[in-house]
Amino acid sequence: MASPSTVPATPLLKDELDIVIPTIRNLDFLEMWRPFFEPYHLIIVQDGDPSKTIKVPEGFDYELYNRNDINRILGPKASCISFKDSACRCFGYMVSKKKYIFTIDDDCFVAKDPSGKEINALEQHIKNLLSPSTPNFFNTLYDPYREGADFVRGYPFSLREGVATAVSHGLWLNIPDYDAPTQLVKPRERNTRYVDAVLSIPKGTLFPMCGMNLAFNRELIGPAMYFGLMGDGQPVGRYDDMWAGWCMKVICDHMGWGVKTGLPYIWHSKASNPFVNLKKEYNGIFWQEELIPFFQSAVLPKECTTVQKCYLELAKQVKAKLSKVDSYFDKLADAMVTWIEAWDELNSTGKKPSGNAK
Amino acid sequence: MRTPPSLLSLTIEKAVLNLSHFSDLSPLPDHILLDLFLRTIKAGKLNEKVLKLFMATGKDEVLILIQTLNIKHILTPVLPTKDIKDSDIDIVIGALQPDLTSFLNEWRPVFSRFHLIIVKDPDLKEQLNIPEGFDHHVYTKPDIEKAVGASSTILFSGYSCRYFGYLVSKKKYIISIDDDCLPARDNEGNLVDPVAQHITNLTTPATPFFFNTLYDPFRDGADFVRGYPFSLRSGVTCALSCGLWLNLADYDAPTQALKPQQRNSQYVDLVMTVPARALLPVSGINIAFEREMVGPALFPALRLAREGKLRWETIEDIWSGMCAKVICDHLGLGVKTGLPYVWRSDKGDPIESLKKEWQGVKLMEEVVPFFQSVRLPRTATTTEDCVAEMAKSVRERLGSVDPVFNHAADAMLQWVKLWKSVGSVSSTPGDEGVGSSDEDYSGGESEAPECSRTPPVDRELKDKLFRKYGGYISTLKHEFSKKKKKGTLPKEARQILFDWWSVHNKWPYPTV
């Protein structure tokens, strides 16, 4: 245990972490993040028109993949990667060779804490991922591994070692991640409340995972982070991260890993058009009412001992139980299988795909 | 031509406008002070700070006038509670120390509006010392024995004494805070009103079936996030609100002994619903609940063999809290945690406590698997039934593990019986029956919240003042009792005042 007078420095993990950024416009936002991101390797997934050139600011070490690259690398399996939706980012997870992934949207900037200090979101995510989670019993003082906190009276000692943390879910100041109906009703609401807490989401509890400010242990949970079929030609959008989050949580609960939420905050600057969002989300809002009971009652047999096995089992259950909601889920279940096949192919042969690296 | 106003009246008028600059009014002659006071009231400039200025002079006439006009401190809660009346709330304090003077004086700005139930630990020998100015009821060992019988009194010893308060309360909401806790301050330095926050928590829905990443969506400036199912957005009733502690957090003895200097200084601006099926340690230090829904499920059942008078030598609240959570989950009620904070004073030596007993810590290891797997039958639809079922399960599954669990099961059943008999007696507070015994405390019981420095009434002085100001005061009183538009006195009042002025402007003093 660290002595009370010194706080151990958070390791950089610069050779163990990739930053995955989906983009369709430009990467100017990286300038603000430069002091925090420059040591790391970036994987940029360029969505939309592949003939467009995305300019990456000088000094960053990166590889960039556009649609042509994705098609080339995955061949027929490329059908599982969404087009014209930030869901395409999960391609970046697949091609990464690192242990940890941090993903961030290109309209997210550095936030300030109440003292005015700039928040190093990446450092906080690393802290979250490197310390245990406590999903099996709720600690009322939140993350007991944080400086100045601990387990409260009544917290069973046998559970105080915690479990491995698979996912660190950060939050957003300024434009909150609301759905379209809420955006329409409260267009001017801004999240100004800085809540100085990290907490483990209890086992058996589902949550809406937002992909804007997210980090995870790729070696543990990577194969479950498929962001689904969204965007061009699909009946639903803005449910990519939600879908991944529900699958991920069921699998983490099964495998005994933890999910943290709370700090760090980033500053979300852009409010997307609520009418466009409504069109994208429309089906999702109704389908969700069926999806939640499905995930809440999903049981994975104990023979599922790897994440891939869990994920394929989930895909089977999606096909069996959700096709009746819409034929989309049939397609989605197939795409989930394709994803696992592609993941295993890319990650077991040791073959490194060639993107437009620098 | 109208007579010009006198210099004195001009001065007093000017003084009324500049009241905020005065720090001390005692040098003023009595009659001028009185006139200033009356004009301040007329001008609508009597606020808390100004009232304190006048009261600080200590002048009898002013104080009597305040009493006569029934002027009270009105403290707006941090979060105004719209539909809940102060009379819906009981504040239950378990007195484990005899002198509650500094405790209650610190809490006065928050507690003075409410009715307090103070339960004296039956093991405490000394008399209770309670300051004036609180509407309260005290229950001591004889009262407890009378209500529940001598054999059941053991249930209420030590920290468990406050459960007796829960039993005899007739109010809708109960808020209970340990007697070694004081008001905390938030990150802006404002005093935290835990009563207002607890009531807000209890009167807004809880969301136990799906986690909202922006925490309580019913707080100002927050909402449900994208991906939150719409069918779950109406939430469920919140029946239990668990608050937190700054300074001395609620750690167990081993933890506090290992980190003797550690104090909780992090004010986390968070309220959240504890998800369904998630278990948590419910600390009794700072807690509030809806009495009818959760009261039967909060009981002093798990008594350690060497339970002590320090929180980390007890586990009764943790045990009953886990039962309460399972029952709330079963009945579809919500439990919130987070704000409000109280400031918990340093107390006790954890290493001394460690020498005593680790029983509580050991017992927790046994009970967690039990609570995680216990299921209540669908036929249990009331909290009382749920408690009875839980007691049955406890006996069946934990009885053989340790005899303390059999005792706990017995105590739980006893509690349900008591709840049904004593807890539902429809007497109103202030009746005899389960009354306050006078012998044990000083300070006298008072009916209505009063200003803290009311002098003993000087009958003669009061009569003298009444003769002189009688009509004037009753006019004012009459005016104050009418509803009026903010900032404008009604026409008749203004006419009365103008008339008075035109008669008195040459010599507006009350002296003959």
Boltz contact constraints between the chains, C-beta under 6 A:
constraints:
  - contact:
      token1: [A, 137]
      token2: [B, 279]
      max_distance: 6.0
  - contact:
      token1: [A, 138]
      token2: [B, 274]
      max_distance: 6.0
  - contact:
      token1: [A, 138]
      token2: [B, 278]
      max_distance: 6.0
  - contact:
      token1: [A, 138]
      token2: [B, 280]
      max_distance: 6.0
  - contact:
      token1: [A, 140]
      token2: [B, 280]
      max_distance: 6.0
  - contact:
      token1: [A, 140]
      token2: [B, 337]
      max_distance: 6.0
  - contact:
      token1: [A, 148]
      token2: [B, 266]
      max_distance: 6.0
  - contact:
      token1: [A, 150]
      token2: [B, 255]
      max_distance: 6.0
  - contact:
      token1: [A, 152]
      token2: [B, 250]
      max_distance: 6.0
  - contact:
      token1: [A, 152]
      token2: [B, 281]
      max_distance: 6.0
  - contact:
      token1: [A, 153]
      token2: [B, 250]
      max_distance: 6.0
  - contact:
      token1: [A, 153]
      token2: [B, 251]
      max_distance: 6.0
  - contact:
      token1: [A, 153]
      token2: [B, 252]
      max_distance: 6.0
  - contact:
      token1: [A, 153]
      token2: [B, 312]
      max_distance: 6.0
  - contact:
      token1: [A, 154]
      token2: [B, 281]
      max_distance: 6.0
  - contact:
      token1: [A, 154]
      token2: [B, 318]
      max_distance: 6.0
  - contact:
      token1: [A, 155]
      token2: [B, 281]
      max_distance: 6.0
  - contact:
      token1: [A, 156]
      token2: [B, 364]
      max_distance: 6.0
  - contact:
      token1: [A, 156]
      token2: [B, 365]
      max_distance: 6.0
  - contact:
      token1: [A, 156]
      token2: [B, 368]
      max_distance: 6.0
  - contact:
      token1: [A, 158]
      token2: [B, 365]
      max_distance: 6.0
  - contact:
      token1: [A, 177]
      token2: [B, 225]
      max_distance: 6.0
  - contact:
      token1: [A, 177]
      token2: [B, 226]
      max_distance: 6.0
  - contact:
      token1: [A, 178]
      token2: [B, 226]
      max_distance: 6.0
  - contact:
      token1: [A, 179]
      token2: [B, 226]
      max_distance: 6.0
  - contact:
      token1: [A, 182]
      token2: [B, 223]
      max_distance: 6.0
  - contact:
      token1: [A, 193]
      token2: [B, 221]
      max_distance: 6.0
  - contact:
      token1: [A, 193]
      token2: [B, 269]
      max_distance: 6.0
  - contact:
      token1: [A, 195]
      token2: [B, 269]
      max_distance: 6.0
  - contact:
      token1: [A, 195]
      token2: [B, 270]
      max_distance: 6.0
  - contact:
      token1: [A, 196]
      token2: [B, 268]
      max_distance: 6.0
  - contact:
      token1: [A, 197]
      token2: [B, 268]
      max_distance: 6.0
  - contact:
      token1: [A, 197]
      token2: [B, 270]
      max_distance: 6.0
  - contact:
      token1: [A, 201]
      token2: [B, 211]
      max_distance: 6.0
  - contact:
      token1: [A, 202]
      token2: [B, 275]
      max_distance: 6.0
  - contact:
      token1: [A, 202]
      token2: [B, 278]
      max_distance: 6.0
  - contact:
      token1: [A, 204]
      token2: [B, 277]
      max_distance: 6.0
  - contact:
      token1: [A, 205]
      token2: [B, 211]
      max_distance: 6.0
  - contact:
      token1: [A, 205]
      token2: [B, 275]
      max_distance: 6.0
  - contact:
      token1: [A, 206]
      token2: [B, 210]
      max_distance: 6.0
  - contact:
      token1: [A, 207]
      token2: [B, 211]
      max_distance: 6.0
  - contact:
      token1: [A, 208]
      token2: [B, 225]
      max_distance: 6.0
  - contact:
      token1: [A, 208]
      token2: [B, 227]
      max_distance: 6.0
  - contact:
      token1: [A, 208]
      token2: [B, 228]
      max_distance: 6.0
  - contact:
      token1: [A, 242]
      token2: [B, 227]
      max_distance: 6.0
  - contact:
      token1: [A, 261]
      token2: [B, 213]
      max_distance: 6.0
  - contact:
      token1: [A, 288]
      token2: [B, 229]
      max_distance: 6.0
  - contact:
      token1: [A, 289]
      token2: [B, 231]
      max_distance: 6.0
  - contact:
      token1: [A, 292]
      token2: [B, 229]
      max_distance: 6.0
